[in-house]
């Protein structure tokens, strides 16, 4: 989660909240009280709702006057979906997806302690996929869906001189006779490692060698 959270209060004027969103580059702002307890959520959607229609007959001065009176509390969403600090990352991601929200405040003993966003979830899964690792080779290997098949593959990579960085095998394939393992590893000679796997009977569905 992001621990340094930009927040607003229910009595804050709309123009002030809009300025915070622009300056901080936020699409969502938790609304808190003086004890840092979450009381609502203010987003770009609520801000857009307050914008005057293009066909309004009001003058610019009248529009500015009316919007200057609106507070965050009048527009914010009061029923906010939240999670706890010990919520599993995948559970938080499932909540964000199922509820179609972009922001999940993290509450501990009633207090706002952080926020998990769509970007935070994406960054996490990119990390466990090893996308930011330099000098690693990525292979996708077809394996029989049985016990010790994945362990055997990893053992073979180690024996051939590879150091395992990350391993991912989608659970959606658990009921099929074959499964796919996506492995990133580091090695001095990754071509030799992959050739040894082929010689041992493994089918490499894809291969992206480490950049020299």
BALOSE-313396 format. One record per residue: residue number from 0; residue in three letters; chain; x, y, z of N, C-alpha, C in turn. Coordinates in pm, 1 decimal. Each point is the difference from the previous one (the first is absolute). Last residue first. Example, Ala and Ser with C-alpha at 12.3 -4.5 7.8 and 13.67 -1.06 7.14 Angstrom:
<recs>
{1, ser, A, {1285.0, -225.0, 708.0}, {82.0, 119.0, 6.0}, {-77.0, 109.0, 73.0}},
{0, ala, A, {29.0, -572.0, -7.0}, {-89.0, 119.0, 0.0}, {90.0, 120.0, 0.0}},
</recs>
This chain:
<recs>
{211, unk, A, {2235.2, -909.2, -2383.5}, {144.4, -3.3, 27.8}, {47.5, 129.6, 65.0}},
{210, unk, A, {-498.7, -212.2, 60.1}, {72.6, 89.7, -88.6}, {149.0, -0.8, 36.0}},
{209, unk, A, {-332.2, -425.2, 72.5}, {49.6, 121.3, 65.9}, {75.6, 84.2, -99.6}},
{208, unk, A, {-379.4, -323.6, -193.3}, {132.5, -7.1, 61.4}, {37.9, 133.7, 63.7}},
{207, unk, A, {-464.3, -265.9, -108.9}, {53.2, 136.5, -14.6}, {132.2, 3.9, 75.0}},
{206, unk, A, {-393.5, -376.4, -191.5}, {135.3, 18.4, 54.3}, {42.9, 143.4, -29.3}},
{205, unk, A, {-453.4, -393.1, 0.1}, {58.0, 129.3, -38.0}, {133.9, 15.8, 71.0}},
{204, unk, A, {-217.4, -412.9, 12.5}, {-102.5, 67.7, -79.3}, {45.1, 137.9, -45.2}},
{203, unk, A, {259.5, -471.6, 130.8}, {2.8, 143.0, 28.6}, {-98.1, 71.0, -92.9}},
{202, unk, A, {63.6, -522.3, 196.9}, {-48.7, 81.1, -111.5}, {-3.7, 145.9, 42.0}},
{201, unk, A, {309.7, -455.1, 169.9}, {-93.3, 109.0, 31.3}, {-38.5, 76.7, -126.0}},
{200, unk, A, {325.4, -380.9, 50.0}, {-137.9, -27.8, -36.7}, {-101.0, 107.9, 32.5}},
{199, unk, A, {501.3, -25.9, 36.3}, {-62.1, -80.6, 105.9}, {-149.3, -22.5, -24.7}},
{198, unk, A, {254.7, 271.8, -289.6}, {57.8, -134.2, -8.3}, {-61.2, -93.5, 103.4}},
{197, unk, A, {-116.8, 454.0, 12.2}, {-58.2, -64.9, -118.1}, {51.1, -143.5, -13.5}},
{196, unk, A, {186.9, 264.9, 337.9}, {-139.5, -31.1, 31.1}, {-66.4, -71.8, -117.4}},
{195, unk, A, {433.8, 162.1, -62.5}, {2.9, -116.9, 88.5}, {-143.1, -40.8, 37.2}},
{194, unk, A, {56.2, 393.7, -244.5}, {26.5, -116.7, -84.9}, {2.7, -127.3, 82.8}},
{193, unk, A, {-43.7, 409.2, 224.8}, {-122.4, -32.6, -73.1}, {19.9, -121.7, -89.9}},
{192, unk, A, {374.8, 164.5, 233.4}, {-100.1, -48.0, 95.7}, {-126.1, -44.5, -74.0}},
{191, unk, A, {340.8, 205.7, -247.8}, {37.1, -136.1, 37.9}, {-101.5, -60.1, 96.5}},
{190, unk, A, {-46.6, 448.5, -126.4}, {-26.9, -86.2, -115.8}, {29.9, -145.5, 33.8}},
{189, unk, A, {102.0, 345.0, 315.5}, {-139.4, -46.3, 0.5}, {-35.1, -87.8, -120.1}},
{188, unk, A, {443.1, 146.4, 272.2}, {-27.2, -46.6, -136.2}, {-142.8, -54.0, -8.2}},
{187, unk, A, {144.7, 202.7, 398.9}, {105.9, 52.4, -86.1}, {-25.4, -35.8, -146.2}},
{186, unk, A, {-411.7, 65.8, 346.2}, {104.1, -98.1, -32.5}, {103.6, 65.4, -89.8}},
{185, unk, A, {-513.2, 64.1, 294.0}, {125.2, 62.2, -42.1}, {102.8, -108.9, -24.2}},
{184, unk, A, {-575.6, 8.6, -24.7}, {122.1, -43.5, 66.6}, {119.4, 77.5, -54.4}},
{183, unk, A, {-585.7, -70.7, 8.0}, {110.3, 92.0, -29.8}, {122.3, -47.4, 78.7}},
{182, unk, A, {-493.6, -240.1, -176.1}, {117.5, 7.8, 87.5}, {96.1, 107.2, -50.8}},
{181, unk, A, {-525.1, -238.7, -34.0}, {76.8, 112.8, -53.8}, {113.1, 28.5, 97.9}},
{180, unk, A, {-341.3, -439.0, -130.4}, {82.0, 66.6, 100.8}, {79.8, 110.3, -68.6}},
{179, unk, A, {-474.3, -312.6, -101.6}, {110.2, 82.0, -49.1}, {71.9, 63.5, 117.8}},
{178, unk, A, {-302.4, -483.7, -80.8}, {2.1, 133.5, 58.3}, {121.3, 73.8, -56.0}},
{177, unk, A, {-344.7, -469.8, -107.4}, {125.4, 75.2, -12.1}, {-14.3, 134.4, 70.6}},
{176, unk, A, {-361.8, -305.8, -1.1}, {112.9, -92.8, 9.2}, {135.9, 69.5, -9.5}},
{175, unk, A, {-431.0, 258.6, 217.5}, {36.8, -54.7, -130.3}, {120.3, -93.8, 13.8}},
{174, unk, A, {-205.7, 276.2, 354.9}, {-82.4, -115.6, -33.6}, {35.7, -65.6, -131.7}},
{173, unk, A, {221.9, 397.9, 179.1}, {16.6, -109.4, 95.2}, {-80.2, -124.1, -37.8}},
{172, unk, A, {64.2, 462.7, -198.7}, {31.2, -121.6, -73.9}, {8.7, -122.3, 90.6}},
{171, unk, A, {-73.9, 451.6, 151.2}, {-112.5, -31.0, -87.5}, {21.6, -129.3, -77.6}},
{170, unk, A, {324.7, 220.4, 290.2}, {-84.4, -101.6, 64.0}, {-117.9, -38.6, -87.9}},
{169, unk, A, {509.1, 183.5, -151.9}, {-141.3, 36.8, 18.2}, {-84.5, -112.9, 57.5}},
{168, unk, A, {521.9, 111.8, 74.3}, {-72.9, -103.5, -72.6}, {-148.4, 22.3, 24.7}},
{167, unk, A, {535.0, 235.4, 72.0}, {-145.3, 19.4, 0.8}, {-62.3, -112.6, -80.6}},
{166, unk, A, {505.4, 186.0, 235.7}, {-76.3, -110.4, -58.7}, {-148.4, 31.3, 12.6}},
{165, unk, A, {542.1, 250.9, 31.1}, {-143.8, -3.4, 26.6}, {-63.0, -119.3, -69.9}},
{164, unk, A, {480.3, 28.8, 48.2}, {-39.5, 131.5, 50.5}, {-147.9, 1.5, 37.3}},
{163, unk, A, {420.8, -390.2, -60.5}, {-141.7, 31.8, -12.6}, {-30.0, 135.3, 63.3}},
{162, unk, A, {456.0, -191.5, -238.2}, {-46.7, 43.3, 132.6}, {-144.0, 46.8, -14.0}},
{161, unk, A, {337.0, -359.3, -303.6}, {-90.6, 113.5, 10.9}, {-38.8, 28.9, 144.0}},
{160, unk, A, {279.1, -371.1, -204.3}, {71.0, 125.1, 25.8}, {-87.5, 122.2, 10.6}},
{159, unk, A, {-114.4, -481.8, -51.0}, {59.7, 46.9, -124.8}, {70.5, 134.8, 16.5}},
{158, unk, A, {-237.3, -209.3, 359.0}, {109.5, -89.2, -37.0}, {72.0, 46.6, -126.1}},
{157, unk, A, {-390.6, 233.3, 142.5}, {112.0, 18.3, 94.4}, {120.5, -83.0, -39.7}},
{156, unk, A, {-393.9, -65.8, -242.0}, {56.4, 131.7, -30.7}, {119.1, 28.9, 90.6}},
{155, unk, A, {-243.4, -391.1, 82.3}, {77.2, -12.0, -123.8}, {63.8, 133.4, -38.1}},
{154, unk, A, {-292.8, -12.9, 367.6}, {123.3, -72.7, 32.5}, {89.2, -10.5, -123.4}},
{153, unk, A, {-429.3, 179.3, -52.0}, {87.3, 94.8, 68.9}, {133.3, -63.9, 36.0}},
{152, unk, A, {-328.8, -278.8, -191.9}, {45.7, 101.4, -95.3}, {97.8, 96.6, 64.8}},
{151, unk, A, {-212.3, -318.2, 273.7}, {98.8, -61.6, -87.2}, {56.1, 98.5, -101.0}},
{150, unk, A, {-355.7, 130.0, 281.3}, {125.8, -9.6, 74.6}, {110.7, -60.4, -85.0}},
{149, unk, A, {-431.8, 12.5, -179.8}, {57.3, 133.9, 6.5}, {133.1, -1.4, 73.6}},
{148, unk, A, {-236.4, -405.7, -18.7}, {39.4, 39.8, -135.1}, {65.8, 138.0, 0.5}},
{147, unk, A, {-199.3, -244.8, 386.5}, {144.3, 4.2, -19.1}, {44.4, 38.3, -141.2}},
{146, unk, A, {-507.9, -155.0, 48.2}, {92.1, 34.1, 109.5}, {145.1, -11.7, -45.0}},
{145, unk, A, {-349.7, 104.4, -384.2}, {9.3, -101.0, 104.1}, {104.4, 41.7, 102.3}},
{144, unk, A, {-161.5, 136.8, -494.7}, {-62.5, 53.5, 119.9}, {-4.2, -107.8, 108.0}},
{143, unk, A, {364.6, 87.5, -415.1}, {-112.4, -85.0, 39.5}, {-54.5, 49.6, 134.1}},
{142, unk, A, {233.4, 361.9, -314.8}, {31.1, -107.7, 94.5}, {-120.6, -90.0, 18.0}},
{141, unk, A, {244.1, 427.1, -322.7}, {-115.5, -88.0, 17.6}, {41.2, -117.3, 87.4}},
{140, unk, A, {213.7, 516.8, -17.0}, {21.9, -142.3, -22.3}, {-128.9, -77.3, 24.8}},
{139, unk, A, {248.5, 515.0, -91.1}, {-129.1, -60.4, 33.4}, {9.6, -145.9, -40.9}},
{138, unk, A, {388.9, 404.1, 130.6}, {-48.1, -112.3, -79.2}, {-138.1, -42.1, 48.6}},
{137, unk, A, {408.1, 418.2, 35.4}, {-137.4, -41.3, 29.8}, {-38.6, -113.4, -93.7}},
{136, unk, A, {478.1, 247.7, 220.9}, {-65.1, -65.4, -113.3}, {-138.6, -46.8, 43.4}},
{135, unk, A, {337.9, 422.7, 183.0}, {-64.9, -128.6, 25.3}, {-64.1, -51.0, -128.5}},
{134, unk, A, {233.8, 442.4, 106.7}, {87.4, -116.1, -22.0}, {-63.0, -132.6, 41.9}},
{133, unk, A, {-240.8, 404.3, 221.6}, {92.8, 4.3, -113.0}, {77.0, -131.5, -9.1}},
{132, unk, A, {-507.7, 133.7, 215.2}, {131.7, -59.8, 18.7}, {83.2, 8.5, -127.1}},
{131, unk, A, {-473.9, 132.4, 89.2}, {101.8, 103.0, 16.4}, {141.1, -53.2, 13.9}},
{130, unk, A, {-398.7, -279.3, -44.6}, {10.1, 86.3, -117.7}, {110.0, 105.7, 11.9}},
{129, unk, A, {-181.9, -396.7, 281.9}, {140.5, 28.1, -28.8}, {22.3, 95.1, -115.2}},
{128, unk, A, {-407.3, -177.1, 237.1}, {30.6, -55.9, -131.9}, {144.2, 27.8, -40.4}},
{127, unk, A, {-173.5, 176.9, 398.4}, {11.0, -144.6, 18.2}, {19.1, -72.5, -132.9}},
{126, unk, A, {-50.6, 472.7, -12.6}, {117.4, -34.7, 79.5}, {13.9, -151.5, 15.3}},
{125, unk, A, {-379.6, 181.0, -207.6}, {114.6, 14.3, -88.9}, {128.0, -40.4, 72.0}},
{124, unk, A, {-387.6, 15.7, 254.4}, {0.4, -116.8, -88.0}, {110.0, 7.7, -105.5}},
{123, unk, A, {-52.1, 367.5, 298.4}, {30.5, -122.1, 75.3}, {9.3, -121.0, -93.3}},
{122, unk, A, {-137.9, 416.3, -176.7}, {143.4, -0.1, 31.0}, {40.6, -127.4, 72.5}},
{121, unk, A, {-457.6, 69.8, -80.0}, {70.7, -31.9, -124.4}, {149.8, -5.9, 23.8}},
{120, unk, A, {-268.2, 139.1, 356.9}, {-23.6, -141.4, -27.8}, {76.4, -42.4, -124.5}},
{119, unk, A, {8.2, 455.4, 112.0}, {73.7, -77.3, 100.6}, {-13.3, -149.9, -27.0}},
{118, unk, A, {-254.7, 294.3, -264.9}, {142.4, 4.7, -36.7}, {84.2, -80.4, 97.8}},
{117, unk, A, {-459.6, 57.4, 86.0}, {18.8, -88.7, -113.7}, {147.1, -6.6, -38.8}},
{116, unk, A, {-57.9, 140.3, 498.3}, {-60.6, 42.3, -125.9}, {18.6, -106.2, -106.8}},
{115, unk, A, {-0.6, 88.1, 571.2}, {42.9, -91.0, -106.7}, {-74.2, 40.3, -126.8}},
{114, unk, A, {141.6, 260.7, 492.8}, {-91.5, -19.4, -112.1}, {62.2, -98.3, -97.9}},
{113, unk, A, {38.0, 160.1, 570.7}, {56.7, -13.6, -133.2}, {-108.1, -15.7, -104.1}},
{112, unk, A, {-78.5, 70.7, 471.3}, {145.2, -19.1, 8.4}, {64.7, -13.3, -136.9}},
{111, unk, A, {-472.3, 170.2, 300.4}, {53.8, -16.9, -134.7}, {152.0, -8.5, 7.2}},
{110, unk, A, {-340.9, -149.8, 407.9}, {82.1, 108.4, -53.8}, {50.3, -33.9, -139.8}},
{109, unk, A, {-262.9, -293.6, 296.7}, {-79.0, 116.6, -35.3}, {76.5, 112.4, -66.2}},
{108, unk, A, {206.6, -419.0, 119.0}, {-63.1, 54.1, 121.4}, {-72.6, 131.0, -27.4}},
{107, unk, A, {223.3, -102.1, -408.5}, {49.5, -74.6, 115.2}, {-53.6, 65.5, 127.0}},
{106, unk, A, {-66.7, -8.0, -586.5}, {-41.4, 48.8, 131.3}, {52.6, -92.1, 110.0}},
{105, unk, A, {55.6, 161.1, -555.0}, {40.8, -102.1, 96.6}, {-24.8, 56.2, 140.2}},
{104, unk, A, {-214.3, 98.7, -530.9}, {59.5, 49.9, 123.8}, {28.6, -114.5, 97.5}},
{103, unk, A, {-44.9, 4.0, -541.8}, {-44.8, -77.2, 115.9}, {69.2, 53.8, 125.6}},
{102, unk, A, {-122.2, 109.7, -566.6}, {69.2, 43.3, 120.4}, {-57.5, -73.2, 120.2}},
{101, unk, A, {-172.1, -16.6, -449.3}, {140.2, 23.9, -30.3}, {84.4, 25.8, 122.4}},
{100, unk, A, {-468.0, -310.6, -139.7}, {46.7, 122.8, 63.4}, {148.1, 16.9, -29.9}},
{99, unk, A, {-349.4, -371.4, -82.0}, {27.8, 99.3, -103.7}, {34.0, 135.8, 59.8}},
{98, unk, A, {-94.4, -445.4, 205.6}, {-80.5, 118.0, 31.9}, {19.4, 113.4, -101.1}},
{97, unk, A, {242.9, -410.3, -47.3}, {-141.3, -36.3, 11.7}, {-89.9, 120.9, 23.1}},
{96, unk, A, {479.4, 59.5, -20.0}, {-55.2, -46.8, -127.8}, {-150.8, -24.1, 9.8}},
{95, unk, A, {236.4, 121.6, 388.4}, {6.2, 110.8, -94.8}, {-62.8, -39.6, -133.0}},
{94, unk, A, {44.8, -335.4, 327.1}, {-99.2, 100.0, 39.9}, {-6.4, 114.4, -100.9}},
{93, unk, A, {334.1, -322.2, -53.6}, {-130.1, -56.3, -35.2}, {-112.0, 97.8, 34.5}},
{92, unk, A, {438.8, 109.5, 129.0}, {-15.1, 8.7, -144.6}, {-134.3, -51.7, -46.2}},
{91, unk, A, {112.2, -50.1, 449.5}, {-22.0, 142.2, -28.6}, {-20.4, 19.5, -150.0}},
{90, unk, A, {119.2, -424.2, 138.0}, {-137.3, 28.0, 43.4}, {-35.3, 146.5, -26.6}},
{89, unk, A, {439.9, -144.8, -81.8}, {-90.4, -53.0, -101.7}, {-146.4, 22.9, 36.5}},
{88, unk, A, {334.7, 126.2, 309.5}, {4.3, 85.3, -118.2}, {-98.0, -49.1, -106.1}},
{87, unk, A, {-104.1, -91.5, 516.2}, {93.0, -48.9, -100.9}, {-8.6, 86.6, -125.2}},
{86, unk, A, {-104.0, 184.5, 498.7}, {-68.4, -56.7, -116.1}, {103.6, -45.1, -102.1}},
{85, unk, A, {80.3, 233.9, 426.6}, {37.0, -140.4, -17.3}, {-78.1, -68.6, -112.8}},
{84, unk, A, {-71.8, 466.8, 126.8}, {140.6, -16.7, -36.2}, {40.8, -145.2, -24.6}},
{83, unk, A, {-511.0, 130.2, -97.1}, {87.9, 11.3, 116.9}, {146.1, -20.3, -43.0}},
{82, unk, A, {-440.5, 213.2, -293.3}, {63.1, -125.7, 40.7}, {89.6, 27.5, 120.5}},
{81, unk, A, {-469.8, 228.6, -287.6}, {133.6, 10.5, 57.8}, {58.8, -138.0, 24.0}},
{80, unk, A, {-425.9, 320.1, -249.7}, {55.5, -135.3, 13.2}, {143.7, 13.0, 47.1}},
{79, unk, A, {-414.6, 359.8, 80.2}, {128.5, -26.9, -64.5}, {44.7, -143.1, 27.2}},
{78, unk, A, {-425.3, 369.3, 24.1}, {17.4, -143.9, 21.4}, {122.8, -44.7, -78.7}},
{77, unk, A, {-117.5, 450.8, -34.1}, {7.6, -26.9, 143.5}, {20.1, -148.6, 32.2}},
{76, unk, A, {124.6, 376.2, -409.5}, {-62.7, -130.8, 19.6}, {18.7, -37.1, 146.3}},
{75, unk, A, {-11.3, 528.4, -167.3}, {79.4, -121.5, 21.2}, {-85.6, -126.2, 10.2}},
{74, unk, A, {-143.0, 479.9, -43.6}, {13.3, -81.6, -120.6}, {65.0, -135.5, 23.1}},
{73, unk, A, {-74.5, 347.6, 337.8}, {-126.3, -2.8, -73.2}, {4.1, -96.1, -117.9}},
{72, unk, A, {387.8, 94.0, 275.0}, {-97.7, -83.5, 68.9}, {-133.5, -11.2, -71.5}},
{71, unk, A, {352.7, 294.6, -147.5}, {27.9, -139.9, -31.4}, {-106.3, -91.3, 59.8}},
{70, unk, A, {-155.3, 498.3, -98.4}, {105.2, -65.3, 78.0}, {16.3, -145.8, -43.5}},
{69, unk, A, {-197.3, 505.4, -216.5}, {-13.3, -145.2, 12.3}, {117.1, -56.8, 79.5}},
{68, unk, A, {-52.8, 464.5, -136.2}, {-75.0, -32.9, 120.2}, {-8.4, -150.2, 25.6}},
{67, unk, A, {201.7, 204.9, -388.1}, {83.1, 35.9, 116.0}, {-68.8, -34.3, 131.7}},
{66, unk, A, {-216.9, -52.1, -423.6}, {94.7, -109.2, 27.2}, {87.8, 30.6, 120.5}},
{65, unk, A, {-306.8, 333.6, -144.1}, {-71.1, -118.5, 45.6}, {96.0, -113.4, 35.9}},
{64, unk, A, {177.5, 399.4, -185.1}, {-58.0, 26.1, 131.5}, {-66.6, -124.7, 56.3}},
{63, unk, A, {169.4, -8.3, -439.4}, {108.1, -0.4, 98.6}, {-52.2, 22.1, 141.0}},
{62, unk, A, {-307.1, 34.0, -354.0}, {47.2, -138.6, 13.0}, {107.8, -8.4, 106.4}},
{61, unk, A, {-153.3, 425.3, -115.9}, {-102.1, -73.3, 75.6}, {42.5, -144.8, 23.0}},
{60, unk, A, {274.0, 273.1, -267.9}, {3.1, 45.3, 137.8}, {-99.2, -74.5, 86.8}},
{59, unk, A, {5.2, -76.7, -464.5}, {119.1, -57.2, 63.0}, {6.4, 38.6, 146.9}},
{58, unk, A, {-487.8, -11.2, -197.0}, {124.5, 65.9, -37.6}, {117.2, -67.7, 70.5}},
{57, unk, A, {-466.1, -256.8, -135.2}, {64.6, 79.5, 103.2}, {127.7, 63.8, -54.2}},
{56, unk, A, {-297.9, -315.0, -221.0}, {-25.0, 141.7, -28.5}, {64.1, 91.4, 103.4}},
{55, unk, A, {132.3, -522.0, -198.3}, {-51.9, 79.9, 110.1}, {-18.1, 146.5, -42.1}},
{54, unk, A, {171.9, -405.9, -240.7}, {-113.2, 80.2, -48.1}, {-60.9, 85.4, 111.5}},
{53, unk, A, {365.1, -309.2, 62.2}, {45.3, 89.0, -107.7}, {-112.0, 91.3, -48.0}},
{52, unk, A, {14.0, -184.7, 512.6}, {-28.6, -47.2, -135.2}, {45.9, 101.8, -102.8}},
{51, unk, A, {242.5, -33.6, 485.9}, {-122.8, 49.1, -64.4}, {-14.7, -55.4, -140.5}},
{50, unk, A, {249.2, -257.3, 411.6}, {30.1, 93.1, -107.3}, {-129.7, 44.9, -66.7}},
{49, unk, A, {34.9, -336.1, 347.9}, {-21.7, 137.2, 46.4}, {27.7, 103.5, -107.9}},
{48, unk, A, {73.2, -470.0, -61.2}, {-142.9, 20.3, 22.2}, {-31.4, 144.5, 37.9}},
{47, unk, A, {449.0, -150.5, -41.5}, {-62.4, 23.6, -130.4}, {-149.6, 27.6, 14.2}},
{46, unk, A, {241.8, -123.5, 384.1}, {40.3, 134.3, -43.9}, {-66.4, 35.1, -132.7}},
{45, unk, A, {-52.7, -432.3, 171.4}, {-80.6, 95.6, 77.1}, {33.2, 144.1, -42.0}},
{44, unk, A, {257.2, -338.4, -196.2}, {-139.6, -16.5, -41.8}, {-89.9, 100.2, 72.1}},
{43, unk, A, {454.9, -44.0, 115.0}, {-18.2, 81.8, -119.0}, {-144.1, -6.9, -49.2}},
{42, unk, A, {44.2, -111.3, 511.6}, {73.3, -37.9, -120.9}, {-24.3, 97.4, -113.5}},
{41, unk, A, {-44.5, -123.9, 574.8}, {-27.4, 100.9, -102.2}, {86.0, -30.9, -121.5}},
{40, unk, A, {-206.7, -249.8, 480.7}, {98.0, -3.5, -108.6}, {-43.8, 100.2, -106.2}},
{39, unk, A, {-81.9, -92.8, 577.9}, {-49.3, -1.5, -136.5}, {114.2, -6.2, -99.8}},
{38, unk, A, {50.0, -10.7, 479.8}, {-143.2, 32.1, -0.9}, {-57.5, -0.9, -141.3}},
{37, unk, A, {452.7, -176.1, 335.3}, {-57.2, 13.1, -133.4}, {-149.8, 26.8, 8.0}},
{36, unk, A, {378.7, 146.5, 368.0}, {-94.4, -107.9, -28.0}, {-64.9, 25.3, -135.8}},
{35, unk, A, {323.2, 278.5, 261.5}, {47.6, -79.7, -112.7}, {-84.6, -124.4, -22.9}},
{34, unk, A, {-89.4, 369.5, 302.8}, {69.8, -112.7, 61.9}, {55.9, -96.5, -105.4}},
{33, unk, A, {-263.8, 390.5, -108.3}, {116.7, 49.8, 72.9}, {77.4, -108.6, 74.0}},
{32, unk, A, {-270.1, -153.2, -434.3}, {-34.6, 98.4, 102.2}, {126.3, 39.7, 75.6}},
{31, unk, A, {-40.9, -168.0, -538.8}, {20.0, -39.2, 139.4}, {-47.3, 109.9, 94.2}},
{30, unk, A, {0.3, -213.7, -544.1}, {-49.5, 110.6, 82.1}, {6.6, -43.9, 145.7}},
{29, unk, A, {279.7, -148.6, -480.6}, {-76.3, -38.9, 118.5}, {-40.4, 125.6, 78.6}},
{28, unk, A, {97.2, -24.4, -534.2}, {48.6, 57.8, 125.5}, {-86.9, -49.9, 115.4}},
{27, unk, A, {138.9, -93.8, -569.2}, {-81.3, -30.7, 117.7}, {64.2, 65.4, 121.8}},
{26, unk, A, {193.7, 46.3, -421.6}, {-136.8, -16.9, -49.0}, {-96.2, -27.0, 115.3}},
{25, unk, A, {507.5, 272.4, -37.2}, {-85.5, -104.3, 57.3}, {-135.6, -4.1, -68.6}},
{24, unk, A, {430.8, 294.6, -13.6}, {-24.1, -98.0, -105.0}, {-85.6, -116.0, 47.0}},
{23, unk, A, {149.1, 417.9, 228.8}, {51.7, -130.2, 41.1}, {-18.1, -108.3, -106.7}},
{22, unk, A, {-155.6, 450.1, -71.0}, {139.2, 12.1, 42.9}, {62.6, -135.5, 34.3}},
{21, unk, A, {-465.0, 24.3, -119.6}, {86.4, 40.6, -111.8}, {146.8, -1.9, 40.2}},
{20, unk, A, {-322.9, -86.5, 332.4}, {1.0, -108.3, -98.2}, {92.6, 32.2, -116.2}},
{19, unk, A, {-75.8, 333.7, 323.4}, {80.5, -109.7, 56.1}, {11.4, -114.1, -101.1}},
{18, unk, A, {-285.4, 353.6, -111.6}, {139.0, 43.3, -7.3}, {93.8, -108.9, 53.8}},
{17, unk, A, {-462.0, -63.0, 40.3}, {39.6, -12.3, -141.0}, {146.1, 38.8, -17.9}},
{16, unk, A, {-193.4, 65.1, 421.1}, {19.7, -142.7, -25.6}, {46.0, -23.4, -143.4}},
{15, unk, A, {-116.6, 437.5, 117.6}, {122.4, -39.8, 69.9}, {31.7, -147.4, -26.1}},
{14, unk, A, {-403.7, 177.2, -164.0}, {113.2, 55.4, -75.0}, {133.4, -40.4, 61.4}},
{13, unk, A, {-408.4, -114.4, 221.0}, {22.2, -78.2, -120.5}, {123.1, 48.0, -77.2}},
{12, unk, A, {-21.2, 74.1, 532.1}, {-70.4, 48.2, -117.8}, {41.0, -81.8, -123.4}},
{11, unk, A, {-6.4, -194.2, 510.6}, {87.4, 67.2, -96.0}, {-80.7, 41.3, -123.1}},
{10, unk, A, {-150.8, -258.6, 392.5}, {-35.0, 142.1, -8.9}, {88.5, 77.7, -97.0}},
{9, unk, A, {60.5, -472.3, 90.8}, {-135.7, 17.3, -50.6}, {-37.5, 146.8, -16.8}},
{8, unk, A, {516.0, -151.4, -48.7}, {-101.8, -4.9, 105.0}, {-137.0, 31.7, -60.0}},
{7, unk, A, {478.7, -243.6, -207.3}, {-75.7, 124.7, 11.2}, {-99.5, -16.2, 114.2}},
{6, unk, A, {509.9, -242.0, -174.6}, {-139.3, -5.2, 44.6}, {-63.6, 137.9, -6.0}},
{5, unk, A, {453.8, -340.0, -154.8}, {-56.1, 134.1, -8.4}, {-148.9, -9.2, 33.0}},
{4, unk, A, {410.6, -340.5, 157.8}, {-128.3, 18.2, -67.8}, {-41.8, 146.3, 2.3}},
{3, unk, A, {417.7, -370.7, 78.9}, {-14.5, 145.8, 2.9}, {-122.2, 36.4, -84.7}},
{2, unk, A, {110.3, -451.7, 23.1}, {-18.5, 44.8, 138.2}, {-17.3, 151.5, 11.5}},
{1, unk, A, {-102.6, -413.4, -372.8}, {64.1, 130.7, 9.1}, {-29.4, 56.3, 138.2}},
{0, unk, A, {21.3, -541.9, -106.6}, {-84.2, 120.2, 0.0}, {87.5, 124.8, 0.0}},
</recs>
